[in-house]
Amino acid sequence: MSDQEHASSNEYERSAVPGKALKGPGKFWGMYAGEHAAGTEFMIGPLFLAAGASLQNLLLGLLLGNLLAVLTWRYLVVPIAMSKRMTLYYQLERIAGGSVVKFYNVINGLLFCFLAGCMVTVSASAIGVPFGILYDTPEATFGLGAPSFTVLVLIVGAVMAVVAACGYETVARVANVAAPWMIAVFVACGLVALYQMDATSLSALKEGAFWTDAVGFVQEKNGAQTFGFWQIVVFAWLCNGAMHFGMADLSIFRFAKDKSSGWAPAIGMFLGHYVAWICAALLLAALIKTNPAETLNSAGTVQADPGRLAWYALGWVGMICVVVAGWTTANPTVYRAGLAFQGMAPGSKRFTMTLVAGLIATVAGIFPNLSGKLLGFVGTYGTVLGPMGAILFVDYWVLRKQKKDELATRTNSSFNWIVLVSWLVPVGVGLYFIFRNPIHELISGKELPEIQGVFAAYLVIPCWIGSATLYLLLNKFANKA
């Protein structure tokens, strides 16, 4: 398919977005509200409690971390997006060459599909509650749930894939309609949870006994864990590291008419990653106090079951909110994955590639245990994808001024080895520190509990800086050679 044919599809996957297609701030505020006050919030919020975070650390840590995330979107992503008006994948192709980008797109698309798959699981968990189809995490990471739950996941995934394949306009419209109602339901969940725990007075909130009691119950069943203040800050800042440090949202903000759209992530961060996370965590605390047996899975450990938590708080309204929330997260994520897969095969249609992404996400969704690993996963995919954003940053802000940017296009090359090395070396080091315990066990054949991996979100920025530095040095070396 030619560049002109792509442009005519109104998605402009291989051309700059023209002025007639630019969108006002409202489109972005609605989309970010829908995407980040959504399905992941029902899962991640309770995981903070389960990991042993204190209520005070959670309130203050999320405030600081989400502020840093908003500033990163606004000042790192938006200037490049509005200047170039190209997708992340097309910009990378012009810098790195088609061969490198195809490899990157495989990794990128699969990681996005995994995240979307978790949201398919979340939505299915809600649909199953009133029909007695329970979400139960098996011991094995890739263990299946009940056959009836697997069927639910397949249905939810199919609907999500079709909506995402209809394009950005449809994704934004769904988010705009759903976002205000979902935010109201999240707040209602939090208020109901406080009422159920008799924590409606200022003194009860300040004392926080309801929270510490819930943490104690989880630690008794699941084992002791800690999740400190700076861990919360870094997680809140970098859980979307692939979108801002990794520049994935160049593909979204290329449609922005003015810079004020760049503040749109604020509604997602503070209503979603602040209010919604805390309200979702309160749901787990309330169920532990009122009906602790309902929080346990078949293995006798506490699990964060979004559908069940919302059902016990708000009944059908809560269930419907979880379903819609899962979709509004999965839809833009699958849309991004479809663009990534299309970058692997430039002659393909975005609609088809998005359906492929939806299929992969649905397959990931049938494994319930994967959705419980979000705290580690989002940091890992930020560590893997974030450093490529550093290469885009250097290319735009440094090499462009030297007229050495977009090297693959300038030299008509399909392979820029400097990009590949600058990306993979820091990422490889980062992944080693994240997974060094399993790596050492694999090499030695013994269990080595004393070797602990680094919390994944901590490595996003070091790997980003490493890639930027290496890219600058290798470009300087190559020009002298």
N, C-alpha and C positions, 0 to 999 in steps of 0.2 A: 504494500500500500504506500502510495506517495505521501509526502508531507502535506500536500494540498488536500488529499483525501482525508487524512487524519484531522486536519483543521476543520473540514466541513462537518465532522461528527460532533462539533461543539464542545469537545473535551480537550482539543489542542495538545495531544500527547507529544507531538513532535514539532511543535512550533510555539512561538511566543503567543500568549493570550492577547488578542486585540482589544482595543478600547471598548468596542461595542459589547464585549462579553464580560466586562468587569462588574463586580457586585458590591453593593453597599455593605456597611458594617453589620446590619441586621442579620444577614445570611451567616456571618461568622459567629456572632454572639449566640445565635440559636444552635448552630452546629456544635460549638464547644460546650455549651450547656448540656446538650443532649448526649455528647460523647463522654463527658467526664462527670456528669451526675447520672451515672448509668450502672450497667451490670457489674463492672469491676468493683464499684463502691460497696455493693452488697457482699462481696467476697472479701475485699481487702480490709474493710473496717473491722470485722470480727477477728481477722488474723492478727491485728495489732494487739487486741486483748489476749488472744491465745499465745502470742509471743512474749507476753509479760510486760508490756509497756505500761507505765503509770499514767493516770489520767492527766496529771499536770504536765508531764513531758509531752503527751500527745497533743494537748491544747496549744502549747507554746511552740513545740517543734513543727507541727503542721503549718502554723501561721508563718513562721520564717521560711520554711522550705517552699511553700507554695508561692510566696512573694518572689523568691529567687527564680522559680520556674517561669512566672509571668514575665519578669524582666528579661530572661533569656530568650523567650519567644519574640518579644517586642524588638529587642536590639540586636539579636543575632540572626534571626530568620527573616524577619519582615523586610529589612533593607535590600537583601539579596533577592528575595522573592519578587519584590515590586520593580526592581531594576531589570532582572533577566526575564521574569514571567514565563519560566519554563518549569516542567516537572523536575523533581530531583533526578530522575533516571535519565532524562534527555541531557541535562546539564553534565551529569557524570560521563555520559557517552562522549560528549564533546571534549572532556578533559582526559578521560582514562582510555577511551577506545571501546569499541563494541565487545571485544572479548572479555575484558576485565569487568565491564558492567553486567554482562550476562551471568558471570559467576557471582557477582555481588547481588544481583537480582534474585538468584536462586535462594541465597541465604536470607536476604531481606524478606522475600515473599513468604518463605516457610515460617520465619519467626512471627510475622504478622498473622499468618494463618493459625499458629498456635494460640496467640492471644485471642483471636476471634473465636477459636474453638472453645476456649474457656467460657466465653460469654454465651455460646450456644448451650453449654452445660448449665450455666446459671439460669437461663430462661427455661430450659426443660425441667430444672429442679422445681420451679414454681408451678408449672403446668401440672406436674405429677401429684402435688400435695393433695388437692381435693379429690383426686381419683385413686388415692392410695398407692400411687407409683412413687416409691421413695428413692431419693438420692442417697446412695450409700457408697462411701469411698472404699474400694477394696484395698488389701494390703499392697498388692503389686502396683507399681506405677502405671503400667499399661494393662491393668486388669479391667475387665468390662463390668458394668453394673447389670441390673436385671434386664432381661430381653425387652420388657415393656419400656424401660427407661431408654434403652438404645433406640427404639422406634421413635420415641418422642424427640430425641436429639436429631434424628434424621429429618423429621418433619420441620422442626424449628430451623435447622440448617438450610433446608431447601428454600424456605421463605426468605431468610436473610440473604442468601446468595442472589436471588432474583432482584430484590430491592437494591442491593449494592450494584448489580450489573446495569441497572437503569441509569447510572451516572451520578455526577456530583449534584445536579439540581434536585434529583429525587432524594438523595441522601440528606441534603440540607433541608428539604421540605419536611421529611419525616422527623428530623431532629427539632425543627422549629415548632412543629405541632405538639410533640411529646414533651419537650423540655420543661415548660412551666408547670405542667401537671405533675411530672416526676419529682421535681424539686419540692413541691408542696407535700407530696406523699412521703418523701424522705423526712421532712420536718415533722410530719404527723407521726411517723414511726418513732422518732426520737422522743417526742412528747408522750406518746402512749407507753413507751418503754420506761420512762421515768415514773409515770403514774403507776405502772405495774410494780415497780420497786419501791413505792412510797418515798421517792426522792424528789419531791416537788418543791421543797423549801430550800432557801438559800443555804441554810446551815447543812442540810443533807448533801447538797451538791459540793459544798466546800469540804466537808469531811470525806466524801467519796468512799464510804464503807461499801456501798453496793458494788463499786468497781473492784476494790481490793479483794472482796469476797469472791467475785467471779473469777478474777485472775488466780486466786488460790485454788478454786475448784478445777480449773483447767490444768494448772501445774500438777495437781494431785493425779489427775487422770492421764495427762500427756507427758509428764516430766518437766523439770525446771528449765525455763528459758528466760533470757533477758533481752530487752529491746530498748536501748537508751535514747537520751535526748538527741544527740548528734546523728545517731542512726536514723531516727525519725526525720530529722531535717534533711539529711542527704537523700533518703528515700523519696520524700515528697518532692524534692527538687528534681531528682533524676529518674524517677519512675517512668517519665516520658522522655528520657534522654534521647531516644532514637528520633523523636519528633522534632525536638528543638536543637540540641547539640548535634544530632545526626542529620538535621536538615530535611527530614522526611516531609515536614509541613511546608516546604517550598511548593509542593504540589497543590496545597490548599491555598496558601496566601498569594499565589500567582494570580488569583482572581480578584485580589483586593483593590478597590478603587482608591482608597486613601490609607494613610498610615494609622489612623485611629482604629482600623480593623485589627491591628496588631495587639490591642489590649483585650480582644475577645477571649483569649484563654483565661483571663481573670475570673470570668463567671464559672468556668469549669473548675478552676482550682479552688476557689473559695466557697462556692456552693456545692461542688462535687467532692473535691479532694480534701475539703475541710468539714463542712456541715454534714455532707452525706456519709463520709467515712465515720465520723463520730456517732452519728445517728445509727448507722448500721452496727457499730460496735456495741452500742447500748442495747440493741435488739438481742444480741447474744447474752449480755449481762442479765437482761430481764428474763430470758427463758431459763437461764441457769438458776435464777432465784425462784421462779414460779413453777418450773417443771423441768428439773435438771435431767431427768431420764430422756427427754426428747432431744437433748443436745448430743447424745451418745450414738455412735455408729455400732455396727455389729461386732466390732472388735473391742468395744468398751471405752473408746477414746472420744474426746470432744471433737466434733467436726463443724465447720462453718457451712451450714446448709441454707443458702439464701432464701429459697422458696419457703422452707419451713419457718424461718425466723419472721419473714414478712407475713406469712399466713397467721401465725399466732398473735401478731400485733394488729393487723388490719383486715384479716380475712381476704375476701375476694379482691378488694382494692389493692391490698399489698401484693397478692399474687400477680395481678395484671401489671402492676408497676414493675415487678421483677422481670416479667416477660418482655415488656417494652424496653426496659433499661438494658437488658442484654442485647436486644436488637440495635439500639441506638449506639452502642459501643461497637458491636460487630460490623455494622454496615460500613462506616468510614474506614475501619481497619481492613475489611475485605476489599474495599475500593482501592486502598493504597496497595494491597497485595496484588490486585489485578493489574495495576499500572506497572508494578515490578515485574510480573510475569510477561506482560506485553513487551517490556524492555528486553527480555530474552529473545523474543521473536518479533522484531519491529513490523513485520508484515501481517501479524495477527490482529484480530479485532479485540478491542478492549472488553466488549461484552462477553466474548467467549472466555478470555483469560480471567475475568472476574468470576465467572461461573466455575472455572477450574479452581480458583482460590477458595471459593465457597465450599466446594466439594472437599478440599483438603482440610479446611477448618472444621467441617462437619465430622470428618473422620477423627480429627483430634478431639472433638467434643464428646465422642462416645466413651472416652477414658476418664471417668469422674475424678480420679486422683490427681490429674494434671492441674485442675483448677485450684487445688489447695496449695500449689507451689508458686503462686503469683508473686509473693514477696521476693523470692530469689530470682524468679524468671525475668521480671521487668528490669532488674538491675543487670542481668546477664545480657539481655538483648540490647540494652543501652550501651554496654561495654563493647559488644560486637559491631553495632551499627553506628554508634556515635562518632568514632574516629573518622569515618568517611566524610562526615560533616566538616571536620577540621581541614580536610583537603580542599573541599569547596570554599571554605573560608579563606584559606591562603591563596587559592587561585583567584578569587574575586578581589580581595583587599590588597594583595601584594603583587602577584604575577601579572594581573591585569594592567597595573600601572607601569610595569616593565614591558608590556606588550608581549608577554610570554604565557598568557593564559590560554585555556582551551587547546592544549598542546596537540591532542589527537586530531582535532579539526584542522589546526594550522599545518600539521605534517601529513594529513590524510592517513593516519595510522590507526590500526584497530587494536593496538596493544601498547599501553604505557606502563612499563614495568615499574617506574618510580611510584606510581599510585598504588600498585599492588603491594609492593614491599612496605611502603609507608603505612598502609592500612593493616596488613596482616601481622607484621612484627609486633607492634604494641598490643594488638588484640590477642595474639598468641601468648604473650607474657601475662596479660590480664586474665585470660582463661586458665592459665596454669595456677595462678594464685587463688582463683575461685574454686577450682576443682582439684587442688593439689592432694587432698586426702585420697580421693578415688584414684588419682594418677599413681600415687606412691603405692597404694594397695595393689593396683594392677601390676606394677613392676615387681613388687616384692612378694606378692601372693599372700600377704598377711594383713590382718586388720591393724590399722595404726591410728587409734582414736586420738592420740596426742597431736596429730597433724591436722590443724583446722584450716578450712578455707576462709578467705577474706569475704566479708559481706559484699555481694556483687556490685551494689550501687556505688560503693566507695571507689571503684576503679574506672568509672565512666570518664571523669575529668582527667586523671593521670594518663589514660590511654589516648584521650583527645589531644592533650598537649603533646604527648609523644608522637602522634601521627603528624601534627602540624610541624613540629620541629624536624622530624625526619624528612618530611616532604620538602621543606625549605632547603635543608642541607643537601639532599640528593639532587635537587634541581640545580643548585649552585655547582655541585661537583660535575654533573652531566654537562653543564654549559661550558665548563673549563676543559672538559675532555675533548 
